[in-house]
Amino acid sequence: MTQRPNFLDYVRTRKETAKILGVSLRTLTRMETQGKMPARIRVSDRITGYRDSTIQKFLEDRVVR
């Protein structure tokens, strides 16, 4: 993986996000519909995605203790 400057919060596509979470794209869609995923951000008219920091927080909040 390439190094990114600290000031950028990379935006992942839905497909990348599903892969990071280890779920199918269909499951990610279901999670979004059920309100289990944080809101996506709009990058352009046709592109939406999730910030890396949002994905990381989502995973941290789901840690089983």
C-alpha positions as CSV (number, residue, x, y, z in Angstrom):
1,M,0.0,0.0,0.0
2,T,1.3,3.5,-0.8
3,Q,1.9,6.1,1.8
4,R,-0.7,8.9,2.0
5,P,-0.2,12.3,3.6
6,N,-1.8,12.6,7.1
7,F,-4.1,15.4,6.1
8,L,-6.1,13.3,3.6
9,D,-8.9,11.1,4.8
10,Y,-9.1,8.7,1.8
11,V,-12.6,7.9,0.5
12,R,-13.3,4.3,-0.3
13,T,-15.9,3.1,-2.8
14,R,-18.7,0.8,-1.6
15,K,-16.9,-2.1,-3.3
16,E,-13.6,-1.3,-1.4
17,T,-15.6,-0.9,1.8
18,A,-17.3,-4.2,1.5
19,K,-13.9,-5.9,1.0
20,I,-12.4,-4.2,4.0
21,L,-15.4,-5.3,6.1
22,G,-15.3,-8.8,4.7
23,V,-18.9,-8.7,3.5
24,S,-20.4,-8.9,0.0
25,L,-21.6,-5.8,-1.7
26,R,-25.2,-7.1,-1.3
27,T,-24.7,-7.4,2.5
28,L,-23.2,-3.9,2.6
29,T,-26.3,-2.6,0.8
30,R,-28.5,-4.5,3.3
31,M,-26.6,-3.0,6.2
32,E,-27.0,0.5,4.7
33,T,-30.7,0.0,4.2
34,Q,-31.1,-1.2,7.8
35,G,-29.3,1.9,9.1
36,K,-26.3,-0.2,10.5
37,M,-23.7,1.7,8.4
38,P,-22.7,5.3,8.9
39,A,-23.8,7.8,6.2
40,R,-21.8,7.8,2.9
41,I,-20.3,11.1,1.6
42,R,-20.8,12.4,-1.9
43,V,-17.6,12.9,-3.8
44,S,-19.2,13.9,-7.1
45,D,-22.6,13.6,-8.8
46,R,-22.0,9.9,-9.5
47,I,-19.6,8.9,-6.7
48,T,-20.3,8.2,-3.1
49,G,-18.2,6.4,-0.5
50,Y,-16.9,6.1,3.0
51,R,-14.0,7.9,4.6
52,D,-11.3,5.6,6.0
53,S,-11.8,7.2,9.4
54,T,-15.5,6.4,9.3
55,I,-14.8,2.7,8.4
56,Q,-12.2,2.5,11.2
57,K,-14.6,4.0,13.8
58,F,-17.3,1.6,12.7
59,L,-15.0,-1.4,13.2
60,E,-13.8,-0.1,16.6
61,D,-17.4,0.4,17.8
62,R,-18.2,-3.2,17.0
63,V,-15.4,-4.8,19.1
64,V,-16.7,-7.5,21.3
65,R,-15.6,-7.2,24.9
